[in-house]
Structures are given as C-alpha cells and as structure tokens.
Amino acid sequence: MANKTSAKPAKAVKTPAKRAASKPLAKPADGKPVLLSGGNPQIPKGDGDAPVQAYIAAMPDWKQEVGRQLDALIVKTVPDVRKAVKWNSPFYGVEGQGWFLSFHCFTRYVKVAFFKGSSLRPLPPGESKDPNTRYLDIYEAEGIDEALVGDWIRQAAQLPGWVP
C-alpha cells in the first residue's frame, strides 16, 4: 500500500533582520551635540579628559556649571583620576581599580552614581536596583555640598571600582 502524504506548501522562513551598522552620532546643523531625553548630551565614547570636557560643555543651562564643579572637585580630591565618556556619561576611576563614579543629565537634576556607594559613610541618599550603587541627585536650587560630596569621592576612590 502506498504511503499517502499530503504535500504542504513550504512556509517562508523569516530570518531576523540584520543588526544595523553603527550609525555616526547625529549632529544638528549648528554643529552642537544632540541632547537626548532629559537634556543629556550625546557624546562619542572616548578615554581621557577631552571627551569629558566636551560632555560638560554640552550640558544644558545650569547643569553645565554643576558638571564643571563636579569635575573640579573630583580632580582636586583624586589628582590622578582616570576619565572617560561611556554610555553618554562621564566616568571617573582609578587606574587598575575600575570606575567609582559617573553622572548623567536628567530634565530637572544631575544624577551622580557612586558605584560602591553602599560602602560610603554617610550613605548617599538615592537607592538603586543594584545593592552596591547609591545616587545623589543635584537640583538647580540646591547646589553641591562640596565637603560632603568631596568626602564621598575620596572614600569611593579608595574602594575597588566597577569594571564593566
């Protein structure tokens, strides 16, 4: 007896779309960096002081002064600090130890992330999903408590940092 099989038409197999090649960062006609949501500057990744200074220069309004103050306080507290821009944020670290701090612009504040912030005393106020990380949100009207933030920076730089 012959085996009867019904011939089904072959289904088209959909292949996942190829990942788009990395696009260069868009720049508006005026040549200034694009501001992402919350006014965070889109700055190309890079190591060293130059990309960090480009990020700070592109921070909007009052946030630019906060960025300058943070950068100056970090350099004063940790003179041989390592700097980079990664994921559209400045990162600060100690060579061979990893990153201890970054900051990022949001609409109404600048968020400072201490990657090992749960080890700092007193504890920075903002909690994170990561139990090690603590945040400090700096609002326009508040400014920076240089003594307290400087002490957190000093403590954070002495701890093993975050390594991506």
N, C-alpha and C positions, 0 to 999 in steps of 0.2 A: 504494500500500500504506500502510495506516495505521500510524503510529508508535505502538508499544505501549510505554507506560511504566508501570511499576507504581507505584501511589501508595503512598508510605510515610507512615505517620502522623508528624506533626510531633513532634519531640522537645521536651520542655520545656527552655527555656533557663534555666539557673541564673544569676542575677545576683549579683555579690559583695555580701555584706552591707554595709550602710552602716556607716560608722565610728560607733562610739558617741560621743555628745556627751561633752565633757569632764565628768567627774564631780567634784563638790567633794571635797576631801580628807576622808576619813573621820576622825572623832574618837570615841574611846571615851567611855563615859558620864561618866567623870571629867573630860572636857574636855582632857586632855593629848594632845599629838601622838601619832600612831601611830608605833610603832617598826617599821621594815621589817627585812628579814633582816639579821642581824648587829647589830641594835640601832641602825641608822641612822635618825634622826628624819625623818619625812615633814613637811617644812615648805614652805608655799607659796612659789613663786618670788617674789622681790622684790629691789629695789635698796636699798642703804643699810645702816646699822648695825643697825636694828631686826630685820630677818629673820635676820641673822647671830646676834644675841644670843638670839633665840628658838630657833634651831637649837642653840646652845651650851647653853642652859638645858634643852633636851630630851634632850641626850646622856646616856646611862645611866651610872650608877656613876662610877668613876674617870675615865672618858673625858671627863666634863664638866670636870674640872679641867685635863686636857690641852687641851681646847678653849679654856678661859679663858687658859691660859698661851700657847698659840699666838697667839690673837687679840691679847693684850697685847704679845707680842714683835713681832708684825707691825706693830702701831700704833706701838710705840716705834721700830722700825727705819725704817718708812716712814710718817711722821706724816700725810701727806695721802692715804693709801691709799684706794682705792675698794673698796667691799664689796657683795656681793650673795649671794643664795642661788639657785642654779640646779641642777637635777637632784638635789635633795635633798642638796646640799653647799654649804658656804660657799666663795665665790670672792673672791680678793683681786687687785687690779690697780692700774695707774696710768692715770689718765685719758688717753686718746689713744694708749695703748700696748698695751692688751689686758690679759688676766689672766696673772699669773705663778705663782699658787699656789692650790690648793684642798685640803680634807681631807674625809675620809669615815670613818664608823664601821664597823668590822668586829667580829666576835664577840670576838676576842682582842687587837685592836690598833686604833689610829687610823692611817690611811694618809694621808700628806702627799704631794701630787703637785706637783712643780716642772715646769711645762710646758716650760721651756727648760733643764731640769736637766742635759742633756749638756754644757752650756757652763759649768757651775759647777765650781769647784775648792775643795777636793777633790770628786770626783764623789759625789753621793748614792748610797747602796748599791743601791737597788732598780731593776732594769731594767724596761722597758716594751716593748710591741709597737711603740709609737711611738718611733723612734730619738731624738727630742728630749726626751722625758719621762723623768724619773727619780723614784723614790719613796723615802720614808723611812717605815718602819713603826715606830710608837711603842707599845711594850708597857707594861703596868702597872708591872712591876718596874724598867724602865729609866729612865723619865722623859725629860726633854728636855735635851740638851746645848745650853744657851742660847747659848753662844759660837759653836759650830759652826752651829747652825740659824739664828741671827741673821746670821751671815756669808753663808749661802746665801740668806736672804731679801734682804739688801742687794744681793748680786750679781744675783739674779733680777729684782728691781725695776728694775734699770738696763738690762735687756735688753728688746728688743721682745717683747711678750707674745703669748699665744694669743688669737685672735679667732675665736669660733665662727661 
